[in-house]
Amino acid sequence: MLARWLAVLPKILVLGVPTRGVDVGARAEIQSLIEELVRQGLAIILISSDLLELLSMSDRIVVVRDGSTVAELAGPDATKEEVLKYATGS
């Protein structure tokens, strides 16, 4: 499926929970592929509830709670604690 979308040479790719339900080896392969696509200049919007995956793979994280954007974190502000603070509203 991914190969079909990449064949049209998109500028932006939206991936919704790309590693859900896969084993550790497949997860590493998917993450490596995403990283390679970014190195090639493709912008990727990664949608996931896996906080560790988001922190390790994102330049910027937008936190959405109850259907509204509550924070946009980049660089050192994108920590587990900061994301959870906004996600839970505390």
C-alpha positions in Angstrom: 0.0 0.0 0.0 2.8 2.4 0.9 4.6 1.7 -2.3 1.5 2.7 -4.3 1.3 6.1 -2.5 5.0 6.7 -2.9 4.8 6.0 -6.6 2.9 9.3 -7.1 5.8 11.2 -5.6 3.9 13.0 -2.8 5.3 16.0 -1.0 3.5 15.1 2.2 2.6 11.7 3.6 0.1 11.1 6.4 0.7 7.9 8.4 -1.9 6.9 10.9 -0.4 4.6 13.5 2.0 2.9 11.1 3.5 0.5 13.7 0.3 -0.7 15.5 0.1 -4.5 15.7 3.5 -5.3 14.3 6.4 -7.1 15.9 9.6 -5.4 17.1 11.5 -6.2 13.9 8.8 -4.9 11.6 8.4 -1.9 13.8 12.1 -1.1 13.4 11.9 -1.5 9.6 8.9 0.8 9.3 10.6 3.4 11.5 13.8 3.2 9.4 11.8 3.6 6.2 10.0 6.7 7.6 13.4 8.2 8.6 14.8 7.5 5.1 11.8 9.2 3.5 12.3 12.2 5.7 16.0 12.3 4.7 14.9 12.3 1.0 12.8 15.4 1.7 9.3 14.0 2.2 7.2 15.7 4.9 5.5 13.1 7.1 2.5 13.7 9.4 2.7 10.8 11.9 -0.5 10.2 13.9 0.0 7.9 16.9 -0.9 7.4 20.5 2.5 5.8 21.1 4.3 8.6 23.0 7.7 7.1 22.8 7.4 6.6 19.0 6.3 10.2 18.6 9.1 11.6 20.7 11.8 9.6 18.9 10.6 10.3 15.4 9.1 13.8 15.5 10.6 17.3 15.0 7.4 18.8 16.3 4.4 17.4 18.2 0.9 18.8 18.2 -1.1 17.7 21.2 -4.9 17.3 20.6 -7.3 16.9 23.5 -11.1 16.7 23.1 -10.8 17.5 19.4 -8.8 20.8 19.9 -5.2 21.6 19.5 -3.9 22.4 23.0 -0.1 22.6 22.4 2.6 22.5 19.8 6.0 21.3 21.1 9.3 21.4 19.3 12.9 20.6 20.2 13.6 20.4 24.0 10.0 21.2 24.9 8.8 17.9 23.4 9.4 15.7 26.4 7.2 12.9 27.7 6.2 15.0 30.7 5.3 18.1 28.6 3.2 16.1 26.2 1.4 14.3 29.0 0.8 17.6 30.8 -1.1 18.9 27.8 -2.7 15.7 26.9 -4.3 15.3 30.3 -5.0 18.9 30.9 -3.0 19.1 34.1 
